[in-house]
Amino acid sequence: MTLVENKKALMHYAPLETFSAGLELVGGEVKALRAKQGSLLGARVVVRGGEAFILGMTIPPYQAANSAKDYDPERPRRLLLTKKEIAELASAESKKGLTIVPLQVYTNKRLIKARVAIVRGKGKEDKREDLKKRDAARETQRTLKNR
């Protein structure tokens, strides 16, 4: 079940490869995500020191009155990946024109995971093509529905 989604990521980027990673969270963050609070807009993934982190992901305090005074809603959160996956992300990060973006945060049974993708930026013409395809698919669905 999807908890938080980065809806604009697929509009601005073309995904090349996706990974599923666990997230290292504290208790209040888990509760806030299960309540579908949070945002992935502007978030990105960086690899530093053999570990991968999500930067720019916002998770507000679950109960603002009961949260710790020093709680930072945009703190870096560690991704739980294998060494092989981290090495692959690090090599993609060093290549020009590629970036790593979180696409969504979802639940897998009791676990909270993040879907992360290696992406390449789209140009204006690619974005226009996607919009045309989406509009054409919408029109065909309308005509099939009205029959």
C-alpha positions as CSV (number, residue, x, y, z in Angstrom):
1,M,0.0,0.0,0.0
2,T,1.4,3.3,-1.0
3,L,1.9,5.8,1.8
4,V,3.6,8.7,0.1
5,E,4.3,9.2,-3.6
6,N,6.5,11.6,-5.6
7,K,4.0,12.3,-8.4
8,K,6.1,14.8,-10.3
9,A,9.2,12.5,-10.4
10,L,7.9,10.5,-13.4
11,M,6.9,13.7,-15.2
12,H,10.4,15.2,-14.9
13,Y,12.5,12.1,-15.1
14,A,12.7,8.9,-17.1
15,P,13.5,5.9,-14.7
16,L,16.3,3.6,-15.8
17,E,16.4,1.2,-12.9
18,T,14.5,0.9,-9.6
19,F,15.4,-0.5,-6.2
20,S,13.4,-1.3,-3.1
21,A,15.0,-0.2,0.1
22,G,14.1,-0.3,3.8
23,L,14.0,3.0,5.7
24,E,15.6,3.7,9.1
25,L,13.0,5.6,11.0
26,V,12.0,6.5,14.6
27,G,8.6,5.6,16.1
28,G,6.9,8.9,15.5
29,E,7.9,9.0,11.9
30,V,6.5,5.5,11.3
31,K,3.1,6.6,12.8
32,A,3.1,9.8,10.7
33,L,3.8,7.8,7.5
34,R,1.1,5.3,8.3
35,A,-1.3,8.3,8.6
36,K,-0.1,9.3,5.1
37,Q,1.6,12.4,6.2
38,G,4.9,13.4,4.6
39,S,6.3,14.5,1.2
40,L,8.9,13.4,-1.3
41,L,8.8,16.6,-3.4
42,G,12.4,17.7,-3.9
43,A,13.8,14.6,-2.3
44,R,17.0,12.9,-3.6
45,V,19.3,10.1,-2.7
46,V,23.0,10.5,-2.0
47,V,25.7,7.9,-1.3
48,R,28.3,8.8,1.3
49,G,30.7,6.6,3.1
50,G,29.3,3.4,1.8
51,E,25.7,4.3,2.9
52,A,22.7,5.7,1.0
53,F,20.6,8.5,2.5
54,I,17.4,10.2,1.4
55,L,17.7,14.0,1.7
56,G,14.8,16.4,1.5
57,M,12.1,14.0,2.5
58,T,9.7,15.7,4.9
59,I,7.9,13.8,7.7
60,P,6.1,16.1,10.1
61,P,5.8,15.1,13.8
62,Y,3.0,12.7,14.4
63,Q,1.7,14.7,17.4
64,A,3.3,18.1,17.4
65,A,2.7,18.8,21.1
66,N,4.3,15.5,22.1
67,S,7.3,15.5,19.8
68,A,10.8,16.2,20.9
69,K,11.9,19.8,20.8
70,D,14.9,19.0,18.6
71,Y,13.0,16.9,16.0
72,D,14.0,17.8,12.4
73,P,11.3,16.8,9.9
74,E,13.8,16.9,7.0
75,R,16.7,15.0,8.6
76,P,18.6,12.6,6.4
77,R,17.2,9.1,6.6
78,R,19.4,6.0,5.9
79,L,18.3,3.5,3.3
80,L,18.8,-0.1,4.0
81,L,20.4,-1.7,0.9
82,T,22.9,-4.4,0.1
83,K,26.5,-3.5,-0.6
84,K,26.0,-4.4,-4.3
85,E,23.0,-2.1,-4.6
86,I,24.8,0.8,-2.9
87,A,27.8,0.3,-5.2
88,E,25.5,0.5,-8.2
89,L,23.8,3.6,-6.9
90,A,27.3,5.2,-6.2
91,S,28.4,4.5,-9.8
92,A,25.2,5.9,-11.2
93,E,25.6,9.0,-9.0
94,S,29.0,9.7,-10.4
95,K,27.9,9.5,-14.0
96,K,26.9,12.8,-15.7
97,G,23.2,13.3,-16.4
98,L,22.0,10.6,-13.9
99,T,20.4,11.2,-10.5
100,I,18.8,9.0,-7.8
101,V,15.2,9.9,-6.8
102,P,12.8,8.3,-4.3
103,L,9.5,7.5,-6.2
104,Q,7.3,6.3,-3.3
105,V,7.2,5.1,0.3
106,Y,5.0,2.0,0.8
107,T,4.3,-0.8,3.2
108,N,5.3,-4.4,2.6
109,K,3.5,-6.4,5.3
110,R,4.7,-4.7,8.5
111,L,7.8,-3.0,7.0
112,I,8.0,0.5,5.5
113,K,10.1,0.6,2.3
114,A,11.0,3.2,-0.3
115,R,11.1,2.7,-4.0
116,V,14.2,4.5,-5.4
117,A,15.1,4.9,-9.0
118,I,18.1,5.9,-11.1
119,V,16.7,8.5,-13.5
120,R,17.7,10.7,-16.4
121,G,16.1,14.1,-16.8
122,K,13.5,14.6,-19.6
123,G,13.5,17.4,-22.0
124,K,10.5,19.5,-23.0
125,E,9.7,17.4,-26.0
126,D,9.7,14.2,-24.0
127,K,7.3,15.8,-21.5
128,R,5.0,16.9,-24.3
129,E,5.0,13.3,-25.8
130,D,4.0,11.9,-22.5
131,L,1.1,14.3,-22.1
132,K,-0.1,13.5,-25.6
133,K,0.0,9.7,-24.9
134,R,-1.8,10.2,-21.6
135,D,-4.5,12.3,-23.3
136,A,-4.9,9.7,-26.1
137,A,-5.3,6.9,-23.6
138,R,-7.9,9.0,-21.7
139,E,-9.9,9.6,-24.9
140,T,-9.8,5.9,-25.8
141,Q,-11.1,5.0,-22.3
142,R,-13.9,7.5,-22.6
143,T,-15.0,6.2,-26.0
144,L,-14.9,2.6,-24.7
145,K,-16.9,3.5,-21.6
146,N,-19.6,5.3,-23.5
147,R,-20.3,2.4,-25.9
